[in-house]
């Protein structure tokens, strides 16, 4: 076979892989065993082989660059088609998808963010290995599965929420949603945790889980507590002090910074 002629059945990538493996073997063989003097003859032979392999690999440069250009076009096309593919894969699993490129919201809670410049994807703030719809769904599955506990009741959640609100405010004012969320996490721990605060007994509730549960209560119109108070969600003064939560009345997401539980006003009898 003439020098730098690529075998048809392997292609340029396969040939580059073969040369690279041979080069690594040659370089490894050039190193002497420990506690022994270098074998000059062996070292010369290994280095000559390595130099020849480097030259051979360098000859593949133009062909590899052509491959890279083709791969770049394929990668750009795949990335541009990702939104539709991710929506289709999520829909097949019965997951709701809101938002639009470059940020989607799955099941009213979990963000999927696309970075078209670097062609990377983050699910719930964590970068996904690869950039395929399959990788996105694989990252989503364990998160979505834990958004709502088995047998989730929006009514029970609302009572837990108002109890946390009362603990923060005494029921006398609007409360920061972040303060209520923190109190809700604290109140969800059982007595075992407070006797021995170990990680295995801690009952966590991620921000995504909280957002999904509150969104479900809002969607199901479960807004009135057993003592007759109604839940109101209000925007923050600054977005960094709020949580991005689905607003079913407006069919969109919006920042919620404060919540309030108020009693209905009854007009006085004439």
C-alpha positions as CSV (number, residue, x, y, z in Angstrom):
1,X,0.0,0.0,0.0
2,X,1.5,3.4,-0.9
3,X,2.4,5.7,2.0
4,X,-0.5,7.7,3.4
5,X,-3.0,5.7,1.3
6,X,-6.0,5.1,3.5
7,X,-7.6,1.6,3.6
8,X,-11.2,2.0,2.2
9,X,-12.8,-0.3,4.8
10,X,-11.4,1.7,7.7
11,X,-11.4,5.3,6.6
12,X,-9.4,8.2,7.7
13,X,-10.5,8.1,11.4
14,X,-9.8,4.4,11.7
15,X,-6.3,4.9,10.2
16,X,-5.6,7.8,12.5
17,X,-6.6,5.6,15.4
18,X,-4.3,2.8,14.2
19,X,-1.3,5.1,13.9
20,X,-1.9,6.7,17.3
21,X,-2.1,3.3,19.0
22,X,1.2,2.3,17.3
23,X,2.8,5.5,18.4
24,X,1.8,5.1,22.0
25,X,3.2,1.6,22.0
26,X,6.5,2.8,20.5
27,X,6.8,5.6,23.1
28,X,6.0,3.2,25.9
29,X,8.6,0.7,24.7
30,X,11.3,3.4,24.6
31,X,11.2,3.8,28.4
32,X,13.7,1.6,30.3
33,X,12.7,-0.7,33.2
34,X,13.2,0.9,36.6
35,X,16.7,0.7,38.2
36,X,18.3,-0.2,34.8
37,X,20.4,1.9,32.5
38,X,18.8,2.9,29.2
39,X,19.3,0.5,26.3
40,X,20.6,2.9,23.6
41,X,19.9,0.5,20.7
42,X,16.3,-0.1,21.8
43,X,15.8,3.6,22.5
44,X,17.0,4.5,19.0
45,X,14.8,1.9,17.4
46,X,11.7,3.0,19.3
47,X,12.3,6.7,18.7
48,X,12.8,6.1,14.9
49,X,9.5,4.2,14.8
50,X,7.8,7.0,16.7
51,X,9.2,9.7,14.4
52,X,7.9,7.8,11.4
53,X,4.5,7.3,12.9
54,X,4.3,11.0,13.7
55,X,5.1,11.9,10.1
56,X,2.5,9.4,8.9
57,X,-0.1,10.8,11.3
58,X,0.7,14.3,10.1
59,X,0.0,13.2,6.5
60,X,-3.6,12.6,7.6
61,X,-4.1,16.2,8.5
62,X,-6.0,17.4,5.4
63,X,-8.2,14.4,5.3
64,X,-9.0,14.7,9.0
65,X,-9.8,18.4,8.6
66,X,-12.2,17.5,5.8
67,X,-13.9,15.0,8.1
68,X,-14.1,17.7,10.8
69,X,-15.8,20.1,8.5
70,X,-18.4,17.5,7.6
71,X,-18.9,16.6,11.3
72,X,-19.3,20.3,12.2
73,X,-22.2,20.7,9.7
74,X,-23.8,17.5,11.0
75,X,-23.4,18.7,14.6
76,X,-24.9,22.1,13.9
77,X,-27.9,20.5,12.1
78,X,-28.4,18.0,15.0
79,X,-28.2,20.8,17.6
80,X,-30.7,23.0,15.7
81,X,-33.1,20.0,15.5
82,X,-32.7,19.2,19.2
83,X,-35.7,21.2,20.5
84,X,-38.2,19.4,18.4
85,X,-36.6,16.0,19.2
86,X,-36.5,16.7,22.9
87,X,-40.2,17.8,22.9
88,X,-41.1,14.7,21.0
89,X,-39.2,12.4,23.4
90,X,-40.7,14.1,26.4
91,X,-44.2,14.0,25.0
92,X,-43.8,10.2,24.4
93,X,-43.3,9.9,28.2
94,X,-46.2,12.0,29.0
95,X,-44.1,14.9,30.3
96,X,-45.3,18.5,29.8
97,X,-42.8,20.8,28.1
98,X,-43.1,24.6,28.3
99,X,-40.9,27.4,27.2
100,X,-39.0,28.0,24.0
101,X,-35.4,27.8,22.7
102,X,-32.9,28.1,24.4
103,X,-34.7,27.2,27.6
104,X,-37.4,24.6,28.1
105,X,-39.2,23.6,31.3
106,X,-40.1,20.0,31.7
107,X,-43.0,19.0,34.0
108,X,-43.4,22.6,35.1
109,X,-40.1,22.5,37.0
110,X,-36.9,21.1,35.4
111,X,-35.0,23.4,33.1
112,X,-33.3,22.2,29.9
113,X,-30.9,24.9,28.7
114,X,-29.3,24.8,25.2
115,X,-26.0,26.7,24.6
116,X,-25.8,27.0,20.8
117,X,-22.5,28.7,20.9
118,X,-20.7,25.9,22.7
119,X,-23.3,23.2,21.6
120,X,-23.8,22.1,25.2
121,X,-26.9,21.3,27.2
122,X,-27.6,21.6,30.9
123,X,-30.5,19.8,32.7
124,X,-31.4,21.3,36.1
125,X,-28.3,23.4,35.9
126,X,-25.9,20.4,35.3
127,X,-24.2,19.9,32.0
128,X,-25.2,16.8,30.1
129,X,-22.5,14.6,28.6
130,X,-23.0,14.7,24.8
131,X,-25.6,16.7,22.9
132,X,-28.3,14.3,21.9
133,X,-32.0,14.1,22.8
134,X,-31.3,10.7,24.3
135,X,-28.7,12.2,26.7
136,X,-31.2,14.9,27.7
137,X,-34.0,12.3,28.4
138,X,-31.6,10.1,30.3
139,X,-30.6,13.1,32.5
140,X,-34.3,14.1,33.0
141,X,-35.7,10.7,34.0
142,X,-34.4,10.4,37.6
143,X,-35.2,14.0,38.3
144,X,-38.8,13.9,36.9
145,X,-39.4,10.6,38.7
146,X,-38.8,12.3,42.0
147,X,-40.6,15.6,41.5
148,X,-43.8,14.4,43.1
149,X,-43.8,11.8,45.8
150,X,-46.0,8.7,45.4
151,X,-49.6,9.6,46.4
152,X,-48.9,13.3,46.3
153,X,-51.8,15.4,47.5
154,X,-52.0,19.1,46.6
155,X,-54.3,19.6,49.6
156,X,-51.7,18.2,52.1
157,X,-49.0,20.2,50.4
158,X,-51.0,23.4,50.8
159,X,-51.5,22.7,54.5
160,X,-47.8,22.1,54.9
161,X,-47.1,25.3,53.0
162,X,-49.4,27.5,55.1
163,X,-47.9,26.0,58.3
164,X,-44.5,27.0,57.1
165,X,-45.8,30.5,56.1
166,X,-47.3,30.9,59.6
167,X,-44.0,29.9,61.2
168,X,-42.2,32.5,59.2
169,X,-44.7,35.4,59.5
170,X,-47.2,34.6,62.3
171,X,-49.8,34.8,59.5
172,X,-49.7,38.6,59.6
173,X,-47.8,39.6,56.4
174,X,-46.5,38.5,53.0
175,X,-43.6,36.2,53.2
176,X,-40.6,35.6,51.0
177,X,-41.1,32.4,49.0
178,X,-37.5,31.4,49.7
179,X,-38.0,31.8,53.4
180,X,-41.2,29.7,53.3
181,X,-39.4,27.1,51.2
182,X,-36.6,26.9,53.7
183,X,-39.0,26.5,56.6
184,X,-40.9,23.8,54.7
185,X,-37.7,21.8,54.3
186,X,-37.0,22.2,58.0
187,X,-40.5,21.1,59.0
188,X,-40.4,18.0,56.8
189,X,-37.7,16.4,58.9
190,X,-38.9,13.8,61.4
191,X,-37.7,13.4,65.0
192,X,-35.0,10.9,64.1
193,X,-33.2,13.6,62.1
194,X,-33.2,16.1,64.9
195,X,-31.9,13.5,67.4
196,X,-29.1,12.5,65.0
197,X,-28.7,14.8,62.0
198,X,-27.3,12.3,59.5
199,X,-27.5,12.7,55.7
200,X,-29.3,9.3,55.4
201,X,-32.2,10.5,57.5
202,X,-32.5,13.9,55.9
203,X,-35.6,14.5,53.9
204,X,-34.6,16.7,51.0
205,X,-36.8,18.8,48.7
206,X,-35.0,20.3,45.8
207,X,-36.1,23.6,44.3
208,X,-37.4,21.7,41.3
209,X,-39.5,19.5,43.5
210,X,-40.9,22.5,45.4
211,X,-41.7,24.3,42.1
212,X,-43.4,21.2,40.7
213,X,-45.5,20.7,43.8
214,X,-46.6,24.3,44.0
215,X,-47.4,24.3,40.3
216,X,-49.5,21.2,40.7
217,X,-51.5,22.9,43.5
218,X,-52.0,26.0,41.4
219,X,-53.0,24.0,38.3
220,X,-55.5,21.9,40.4
221,X,-56.9,25.2,41.8
222,X,-56.1,23.9,45.4
223,X,-55.7,27.4,46.8
224,X,-57.9,27.4,50.0
225,X,-56.7,26.1,53.3
226,X,-58.9,24.2,55.8
227,X,-59.2,27.4,57.9
228,X,-60.5,29.4,54.9
229,X,-57.4,31.3,53.8
230,X,-56.6,31.7,50.2
231,X,-53.1,31.4,48.6
232,X,-51.8,34.3,46.6
233,X,-48.5,34.4,44.7
234,X,-46.8,37.7,44.1
235,X,-43.8,38.9,42.0
236,X,-40.5,39.7,43.6
237,X,-38.9,43.2,43.7
238,X,-35.8,41.5,42.3
239,X,-35.8,38.3,40.2
240,X,-32.9,36.9,42.1
241,X,-35.1,36.9,45.2
242,X,-37.8,34.8,43.5
243,X,-38.4,31.4,42.0
244,X,-39.5,30.8,38.4
245,X,-42.9,29.0,38.8
246,X,-45.6,28.1,36.3
247,X,-48.6,30.4,36.4
248,X,-51.6,28.4,35.1
249,X,-53.9,31.4,35.1
250,X,-51.6,33.0,32.4
251,X,-50.3,29.7,30.9
252,X,-46.7,30.8,31.4
253,X,-43.9,30.9,33.8
254,X,-43.2,33.9,36.0
255,X,-41.1,34.9,39.0
256,X,-42.7,34.5,42.3
257,X,-41.0,36.3,45.2
258,X,-43.7,36.4,47.9
259,X,-46.7,34.4,49.0
260,X,-49.6,35.4,51.1
261,X,-52.5,33.6,52.7
262,X,-55.5,35.9,53.2
263,X,-59.0,35.5,54.4
264,X,-61.8,36.5,52.1
265,X,-63.4,39.9,52.7
266,X,-67.1,39.8,53.5
267,X,-69.1,43.0,52.9
268,X,-70.8,44.2,56.0
269,X,-74.6,43.7,56.1
270,X,-76.5,46.9,55.6
